[in-house]
Amino acid sequence: MNMPLEIRQAEVDDAGTIVEFARELARYEGSLQDVVATPADIASSLFSQRPSAYCELAEWNGEPAGFAIWSYNYSIFLGKSCLWLEDLFVAEKFRRKGIGHALLSHLARKCRDERLGRMEWSVLYWNEPAIGFYRGLGAKIDEGRHKCRWTAADIAAVASL
C-alpha cells in the first residue's frame, strides 16, 4: 500500500524549498527579517564535501510538506556524538497528519542506529502547541538552561579582544 508520506534526505535541488520553509518558520516565529539565507547558501552548507548540517524533507503525496534541519554535536559527559535538531517545521496545510511525529521518529531511529548519545533541540518559550507536542512524545523540557548566542558582529568583537 502506498503511503502519502515520504521522508527522504534533501538534495541540492531542494535548496529553494528549504529556504521557503525557513521563511515560513520565521514568519510563524515573528522573525522573518532575520532570514538572509539564499538557495546558494543552503546548497553550500548542506551539500558540500563537509556539510555543516543535514536536512530531512517530508513530502505528502509528492509535495514538500516539512523538514528537519539537524547536525551532529558532542557530549563530553557521555563521550559520544549526539544529534542537535536545529529546526523542525511542517507547513500549515499539512499539519495534523503525523508529519512532525514521523520526522522526529525518523531522527530517533538515526540516533539509535548510529548509537548517538542523545537528541536535543530548543523550543520557544511561548510556543505552547510545540511544547505540548514534544511533551506528548516524552521530551523533557530543560528549564534550567538558557540559550546563548553571538551574532557575527559579536563574534568579531570578542575575537578582537
N, C-alpha and C positions, 0 to 999 in steps of 0.2 A: 504494500500500500504506500503510495507517495504521500509524504508529509509536506504540508505547506511551508514548514520552517527548515531552513538550511543554515548552518553556521560553518563558515569557512575562513581560512586565513586570508586577509585582504591582500590584494596585488597592486602593483604600481598603477594600473589603470583605475583603481578605486580612489586615488588621492583626492579628486574633486568631490566625490561623495563624502569622504571623511571630513573635508573642510566644511561642507554643507551641514553635516551632523554637528560638528564643533560649533558652528554658528547657531544652530537650533538650540543646542545645550546652553550656550552663552546667553541667548535670548531668554530662555527659561530662568537662568540664574541672575538676570539683570546685568550682565557684563558683556554685552555684545561689542562694546567699544574696545574690549581687550583682545579680540580675535584679530590677529595680524597674519596668521599662517596662510600661506598660499598652497595650492596643489604641489608646486615645485618644492616648497619647504617640507611638506609631508612626504613626498617621494624621496627626497634626500635623506630624511631622518629615519623613515621606516623601511626603506627598501634599498639601502646602500649595502656595501660589503660588511659593515659593522653597524647594524641598526641600533639606534638608541631606545627604541620602543617597538612594540608589535601591535597589530590590530586584528581582532576577530570581527568579522562582518556577519550580521544576521540578515537573511533575506526571507521574506514572506512571499510565497508564490513567485519567486524570482525578482521581487522588488526590494531594494535596500530598505531595511526596517530599523536597524540599530547597529551599535558597535560597542566593543570593549577595547580600550587602549590600555596596554599594560607594559611593564618592564620587569626585569629581574633586579632585586636588591639583595642585601646580605645582612644576616643577623649574627653578630659576634656572640651573642648569648647562646644561640642554637648551633653556631658553627656550620651554618647551611645557607644556601641561596634560598630566597623567598620570592614571591610574586607580589608586585605592587600594582594594583588596579588604579590607573590614573583617572579614567573616565568610563562610565557605563551610561549609555543613552539609548533609548528606544523612542522613535518618532511617535508623536501623539496619536496618529491614526492607527498605529499598531500596538498600542498599549492594551493591557489586559488580555493578551493572547499567550502569555507564558514566555515571551521572548527574553525579558530580563532574567528570569529564573534560568532559562536554558543557557544564556551566555555565562552566568555565574557557575552553573553546573559544568559547563564545558571547561572553564578555567580551573575549577576544583579538580576535575579529572586530570588536567595537565599537571597541577601541583602534586597530586597523588602519584601519577605515573613517573614524574621526574624526581620524586622524593624531596620536594621542596619543603622547607620548614614551616611556612605559613603563607597566608594570603592576607593582605591588608589593603585598606582604602580609606578615604575620608568621605564624610558626608556633611553638607552644610547644616548648621545647627537649626535652621528654620525649615528644612525640607522634611516635614513630618511624613509625607507619603513615602519617601525613600527610607527614612528611619524605620518606619513600621514594616516596610517590605524587607529590609535587611534583618531586622529583629525576628521577623517571621521565619526567616531561613536560619536562625540561630546565631546571627552575628552578635558579637559583644561590642557595644559602643564604649570606647575608651574615653571617659570624661576627664581623665587625669592628665591628658596631654594637650598641648596647643600646637597647631601647625605654625611653623616659622617659614619665612620667605625672604629672599633677597631678589630684587629686580636686577636687570643688567646694570642700571646706574648704581645700585647699592654695591654690587659686586666690584665694579670699577673703583668705587670709593674705598671699600675695605681692602681691596688688593693693593691700593697705593699707600696704605699705612705702613 
